[in-house]
Amino acid sequence: MASMNLLRALATVSGMTLLSRILGFVRDFVVARSFGAGVETDAFFVAFRLPNLLRRMFAEGAFSQAFVPILAEYKNQRSADETHALISHVASVLGVVVLIISILGALAAPAIIHTTAPGFSGSPEKFALTVELTRITFPYIFFMSLVALAGGVLNTWSRFAIPAFTPVLLNLSFIGMALFAAPYFDPPILALGWAVFIGGLAQVLLQLRPLARIGMLPRFSLRFSDPGVRRILKLMAPAILGVSVSQISLLINTVFASFLPSGSVSWLYYADRLMEFPAGMLGVALGTILLPSLSRMHADKNPQAFSELLDWGLRLTLMLTLPAALGLALLAVPLITTLFHHGAFAAEDVLQTRTALIAYSIGLAGLILVKVLAPAFYARQDIRTPVKIGLLTLALTQAMNLAFIGWLAHAGLALSIGLASCFNAGMLYRGLRQRGVYHPQPGWLGFLGKLLSALGVLAAGIHWAAGPDSLWLAASGLERTLRLCALVIGGIGVYFGVLFGLGFRIKDFRRRSTT
């Protein structure tokens, strides 16, 4: 069998995710500049909300969690023809089912908008525009289901670069259509609807050749009775529930925030956008490379390698996430002023967003650890346990919301999410230990001691170098940007310099996995 450098794979996926997040900011800027905020943009965001929600719940989340472990089992224990047949059967069943959902969604668009945005019914033009945009964007679910399947296959074959790059195409589609195609549509906002359609189709087409090169391009073969298909569908039921829990939590948090002073929802949104950078670059990337590798080890009945890989993931997560969380907290004002303190985004908005970002940062490690620990359950085809823990986490989040919102306002909602993420990670860790799945490798105490030493030096350095908040609020955009870049680069140098002095070496974190 061939082997793969997991650290290099992590760097590849993280780099592609960073590119996608940066283009996401550019996309937001271009859309805001081209269309502003009003009736048309309201119509688009409502139209795109349901397809995007279904994509997160069904195509990317639940499907990948159920599909990849079964696929890895077939790849390791069965012939290439049997594995190809499974992929073809799953692709055919998935494609037909989601195509029917897309068609029904387009036909039922008026009823959907009546239900999800009842206030639009009072404006016939706004309602009609939203219905038209919904019909254009609904096929996005179909495209993204196929993208999720292709990505699952390529990741299982350790071809991580293309699946990690595909989200970039949607952002490029948005940017291109908003800048160059909008004048040719009446109304211009329809260009964004077609940007969603084109971006989804482009992501499917990009993955066809890589699938063909590994001999796993699906052929149409509709067999609902295939045992592998039935096992995947059985695993998907609890997985959909698990993914729904996080979406329900976000929805309830929005309801809580709607009762707070004006601006609270926006402050939480901007803080969340900043937290998404490390969460995506580290959490999503680690989960992406760990799931297929852990699934292969479970299929090979190699529990020792399974536990050692999980240990590697946990150490790498803490080494990279803890300084990111510390940086978000201590550099909250520099980050927010540099990125958002322009035009109508006032100093008060900066300070209120800062409190939310500091609260979020407390739970960043927990949030990313969940992305590392949960795949250990999925790889063993145990989806029910993370779902049960997710439901407990949801209940705890809402209890903390009620407890914190009165005296911490919007920051209390952010703190609830952060603390609940730590609880979620702790329960997942406890479950793996109780089942004897994970056994910590020697040296953890010394490892944590060195991390804390480096973090202490980093905190002291940032506190000294950042200066007072008033300096950042008064500085020009260029001055903020240059100072922030110097702080970030200097902080990275200090942190890893201290770790190097304490004996950490890159080669110690290199790890290979069979493919």
Buried (B, 14 or more C-beta within 10 A) or exposed (E): EEEBBBBEBBEBBBBBBBBBBEBBEEBEEBBEEBBEEEBBBBBBBBBBBBBBBBBBBBBBBBBBBBBBBBBBBBBBEBEEEEBBBBBBBBBBBBBEBBBEBBEEBBEBBBEBBBEBBEEBEEBEEBBBBBBBBBBBBBBBBBBBBBBBBBBBBBBBBBBBBBBBBBBBBBBBBBBBBBBEBBEEBEBBBBBBBBBBBBBBBBBBEBBEEBBEEBEBBBEEBEBEEBEBBEBBBEBBBBBBBBBBBBEBBEEBBEEBBEEBEEBBBBBBEBBBBBBBBBBBBBBBBBBBBBBBBBBBBBBBEBBEBBBBBBBBBBBBBBBBBBBBBBBBBBBBBBBBBBBBBEEEBEBEBBBBBBBBBBBBBBBBBBBBBBBBBBBBBBBBBBBBBBBBBBBBBBEBBBEBBEEBBEEBBBBBBBBBBBBBBBBBBBBBBEBBEEEEBBBEBEEEEEBEEBBEBBBEBBBEBBEEBBBEBEBBBEBEEEEBBEBBEEBBEBBEEBBBEBBEEBEBEEEEBEBEBBB
